[in-house]
Amino acid sequence: MGAPSLCVFCAKVGASNLDTEMHPSSRPMRMKGLVISALLCTLLYLTPSALAKHHHHYNDSEKGTGNFDYYLLALSWAPNYCAGHPNDHSSECRIGGHTAFVLHGLWPQANSGAPPMSCSTASPVAAETVDHMLNFMPSRGLIQHEWQEHGTCSGLSAHEYFAKAEQAFRNLHVPEQYQKANHQQQLNVSDLEKSFADANHAPPEAFRVSCHAGELVSLEVCVDKDLQYQGCTQSVRECPVNQVDMRPPQ
């Protein structure tokens, strides 16, 4: 019942009690009716307000937004990805592109436990933002996916989120030996992580290699909310093998 309906209801109750007042013999009943109607109107007035406060507290659009500890910058090693996805015709897998590490995303991360994901319903990313991010990410589908899965948990708008992802990617210096690799090689995981640490004057603990079946999948970089390098926590997975295979860029 809305506020106008409450006013009408209480007015009718008041009018009814005024009619009763015309008959002195019914004064005890009138007083009892006034007390009951006053209590009833008070309860009816307060209940919608209480429900509204309760609903706001559990608003899905606010749940988890911006509630994380640091970011994980994810860079895919394109040559290995493309070898396993021969039907992918995105810019990442274009022959002659010599694509090496590709920006996959910037993921809000928790110090412990699972990271927040899909914190609210995501509207389509603006075309202007998508077109710009295609300079760093391989497909429109990936851009929208990253906004839905991770960006909605950042507490930022889509424009702000992708600007931050771009900045984190630009800040990272990829050692030249990976950009100019011309043959398949096997690298020690610890050496790969250390080479990035040295190139970026960062602690080795800020870099984690992700692998599958002995092949390099991606490099993950831990940065704080100001995009400064920091040590990764145990919530970030580590490659379980000591060496990984790296195909050369095509």
C-alpha positions as CSV (number, residue, x, y, z in Angstrom):
1,M,0.0,0.0,0.0
2,G,1.6,3.4,-1.1
3,A,1.5,6.7,0.8
4,P,-1.6,8.0,-0.9
5,S,-3.5,4.8,-0.1
6,L,-2.4,5.0,3.5
7,C,-3.7,8.6,3.8
8,V,-7.1,7.6,2.3
9,F,-7.4,4.6,4.6
10,C,-6.5,6.5,7.8
11,A,-8.8,9.4,6.8
12,K,-11.7,6.9,6.4
13,V,-10.9,5.4,9.8
14,G,-10.8,8.9,11.4
15,A,-14.1,9.8,9.7
16,S,-15.7,6.7,11.0
17,N,-14.6,7.5,14.6
18,L,-16.0,11.0,14.3
19,D,-19.3,9.6,13.3
20,T,-19.2,7.4,16.4
21,E,-18.4,10.5,18.5
22,M,-21.9,11.8,17.8
23,H,-23.3,9.1,20.1
24,P,-22.1,9.6,23.7
25,S,-23.1,6.1,24.6
26,S,-20.4,4.7,22.3
27,R,-17.4,6.7,23.7
28,P,-15.6,3.6,25.1
29,M,-15.9,1.9,21.8
30,R,-14.7,5.1,20.0
31,M,-11.6,5.4,22.2
32,K,-10.7,1.8,21.6
33,G,-11.2,2.2,17.8
34,L,-9.0,5.3,17.8
35,V,-6.1,3.5,19.5
36,I,-6.4,0.5,17.2
37,S,-6.6,2.6,14.0
38,A,-3.6,4.7,15.1
39,L,-1.5,1.6,15.7
40,L,-2.6,0.1,12.4
41,C,-1.8,3.2,10.4
42,T,1.6,3.5,12.1
43,L,2.5,-0.1,11.2
44,L,1.3,0.4,7.6
45,Y,3.3,3.5,7.2
46,L,6.5,2.0,8.6
47,T,6.4,-1.3,6.8
48,P,7.1,-0.1,3.3
49,S,10.0,2.0,4.5
50,A,11.5,-0.9,6.3
51,L,11.1,-3.1,3.3
52,A,12.7,-0.5,1.1
53,K,15.7,-0.3,3.4
54,H,16.0,-4.1,3.4
55,H,15.8,-4.3,-0.4
56,H,18.5,-1.5,-0.8
57,H,20.9,-3.4,1.5
58,Y,20.9,-6.4,-0.9
59,N,20.9,-4.5,-4.1
60,D,22.6,-6.8,-6.7
61,S,24.2,-3.9,-8.5
62,E,26.2,-3.0,-5.4
63,K,27.1,-6.5,-4.2
64,G,30.9,-7.0,-4.4
65,T,31.5,-3.9,-6.5
66,G,35.0,-2.6,-5.8
67,N,35.4,-5.1,-3.0
68,F,38.8,-6.7,-3.8
69,D,42.4,-6.5,-2.7
70,Y,44.5,-6.1,-5.9
71,Y,44.6,-6.7,-9.6
72,L,45.9,-9.6,-11.7
73,L,47.1,-8.5,-15.2
74,A,46.7,-11.5,-17.5
75,L,48.8,-11.8,-20.7
76,S,48.2,-14.7,-23.0
77,W,51.1,-16.2,-25.0
78,A,49.5,-16.0,-28.4
79,P,51.6,-18.6,-30.3
80,N,50.6,-21.5,-28.0
81,Y,47.0,-20.3,-27.8
82,C,46.7,-20.1,-31.6
83,A,48.3,-23.5,-32.1
84,G,45.5,-25.0,-30.0
85,H,42.8,-23.0,-31.7
86,P,43.3,-23.3,-35.4
87,N,39.9,-21.9,-36.2
88,D,40.5,-18.6,-34.3
89,H,40.9,-15.9,-37.0
90,S,41.2,-13.0,-34.6
91,S,44.1,-10.5,-34.8
92,E,45.9,-12.6,-32.1
93,C,46.3,-15.5,-34.5
94,R,46.8,-13.7,-37.8
95,I,49.8,-15.1,-39.7
96,G,52.5,-12.5,-40.1
97,G,51.3,-10.5,-37.1
98,H,54.3,-11.8,-35.0
99,T,52.0,-11.6,-31.9
100,A,53.7,-12.6,-28.7
101,F,52.1,-11.6,-25.3
102,V,48.5,-10.4,-25.7
103,L,46.4,-8.5,-23.1
104,H,43.8,-10.9,-21.9
105,G,42.4,-8.9,-19.0
106,L,42.7,-7.1,-15.7
107,W,41.1,-9.1,-12.9
108,P,40.2,-8.0,-9.4
109,Q,41.8,-10.4,-7.1
110,A,41.4,-11.5,-3.4
111,N,44.2,-12.0,-1.0
112,S,42.6,-15.4,-0.2
113,G,39.8,-17.4,-1.6
114,A,38.0,-17.0,-4.9
115,P,38.2,-13.7,-6.7
116,P,35.0,-11.7,-7.2
117,M,33.4,-12.3,-10.6
118,S,30.3,-11.0,-12.5
119,C,29.3,-8.6,-9.7
120,S,26.5,-7.0,-11.6
121,T,24.6,-7.1,-14.9
122,A,26.9,-5.6,-17.6
123,S,25.6,-3.3,-20.3
124,P,27.3,-3.5,-23.7
125,V,30.6,-1.7,-23.7
126,A,30.5,1.5,-25.8
127,A,31.6,1.1,-29.4
128,E,34.2,3.8,-29.0
129,T,35.8,2.0,-26.1
130,V,35.7,-1.4,-27.9
131,D,37.3,0.1,-31.0
132,H,40.1,1.5,-29.0
133,M,40.7,-1.6,-27.0
134,L,41.0,-3.7,-30.2
135,N,44.5,-2.2,-30.4
136,F,45.4,-4.2,-27.3
137,M,42.9,-7.1,-27.1
138,P,42.1,-9.5,-30.0
139,S,38.3,-9.5,-30.3
140,R,35.1,-7.7,-29.4
141,G,33.8,-10.8,-27.8
142,L,36.7,-10.9,-25.4
143,I,36.3,-7.3,-24.5
144,Q,32.7,-7.7,-23.6
145,H,33.4,-10.9,-21.7
146,E,36.2,-9.3,-19.6
147,W,33.8,-6.4,-18.7
148,Q,31.1,-8.8,-17.7
149,E,33.3,-11.3,-15.7
150,H,35.8,-8.9,-14.2
151,G,35.2,-5.3,-14.9
152,T,31.9,-5.2,-13.1
153,C,33.7,-6.0,-9.9
154,S,36.2,-3.2,-10.2
155,G,33.9,-0.4,-9.0
156,L,34.8,1.5,-12.2
157,S,32.8,2.4,-15.3
158,A,33.6,0.4,-18.5
159,H,35.6,3.3,-19.9
160,E,37.6,3.7,-16.6
161,Y,38.2,0.0,-16.3
162,F,39.6,-0.5,-19.8
163,A,41.7,2.7,-19.5
164,K,43.2,1.1,-16.4
165,A,43.8,-2.2,-18.2
166,E,45.5,-0.4,-21.0
167,Q,47.7,1.6,-18.5
168,A,48.7,-1.6,-16.7
169,F,49.6,-3.3,-20.0
170,R,51.6,-0.2,-21.2
171,N,53.5,-0.1,-17.9
172,L,54.8,-3.6,-18.4
173,H,58.0,-4.1,-20.3
174,V,58.2,-7.4,-22.1
175,P,61.8,-8.6,-22.4
176,E,63.1,-8.5,-26.0
177,Q,64.0,-12.1,-26.1
178,Y,60.3,-13.1,-26.1
179,Q,59.2,-10.6,-28.7
180,K,61.9,-11.7,-31.1
181,A,61.9,-15.4,-30.5
182,N,62.2,-17.3,-33.8
183,H,62.2,-20.9,-32.7
184,Q,60.4,-23.2,-30.2
185,Q,62.1,-23.3,-26.9
186,Q,61.7,-24.7,-23.4
187,L,62.2,-22.3,-20.5
188,N,62.4,-22.7,-16.8
189,V,59.4,-21.2,-15.1
190,S,61.5,-19.4,-12.5
191,D,63.8,-17.9,-15.2
192,L,60.8,-16.6,-17.1
193,E,59.4,-15.0,-14.0
194,K,62.8,-13.5,-13.0
195,S,63.4,-12.1,-16.5
196,F,60.1,-10.1,-16.2
197,A,61.0,-9.0,-12.7
198,D,64.4,-7.7,-13.8
199,A,63.0,-5.9,-16.8
200,N,60.4,-4.1,-14.7
201,H,62.4,-3.6,-11.5
202,A,59.8,-5.6,-9.6
203,P,59.9,-8.4,-7.1
204,P,59.9,-11.9,-8.7
205,E,56.8,-12.7,-6.6
206,A,54.8,-10.3,-8.7
207,F,54.9,-12.7,-11.7
208,R,53.2,-16.1,-12.1
209,V,53.4,-18.4,-15.0
210,S,50.2,-20.3,-16.0
211,C,50.6,-23.5,-17.9
212,H,48.7,-26.5,-19.3
213,A,50.2,-29.8,-20.4
214,G,53.7,-28.4,-20.2
215,E,53.0,-25.4,-22.4
216,L,53.0,-21.7,-21.5
217,V,49.4,-20.4,-21.3
218,S,49.9,-16.9,-19.9
219,L,51.9,-14.7,-17.6
220,E,50.0,-13.2,-14.7
221,V,51.2,-10.0,-13.0
222,C,50.1,-8.9,-9.6
223,V,49.7,-5.1,-9.1
224,D,47.9,-3.0,-6.5
225,K,45.0,-0.7,-7.2
226,D,47.5,2.0,-8.2
227,L,49.1,-0.5,-10.6
228,Q,52.3,-0.8,-8.6
229,Y,53.9,-4.3,-8.6
230,Q,53.3,-6.4,-5.6
231,G,53.8,-10.0,-4.6
232,C,51.1,-12.4,-5.6
233,T,49.2,-14.2,-2.8
234,Q,48.4,-17.9,-2.6
235,S,45.1,-17.3,-4.3
236,V,46.9,-17.0,-7.6
237,R,47.7,-20.4,-9.1
238,E,51.2,-21.4,-10.1
239,C,52.4,-23.6,-12.9
240,P,53.0,-27.1,-11.3
241,V,56.0,-28.0,-13.6
242,N,59.5,-26.5,-13.7
243,Q,59.7,-25.9,-17.5
244,V,57.3,-24.8,-20.2
245,D,57.3,-24.9,-24.0
246,M,57.0,-21.7,-25.9
247,R,56.2,-21.7,-29.6
248,P,57.6,-18.7,-31.6
249,P,55.4,-15.8,-32.9
250,Q,54.2,-16.3,-36.4
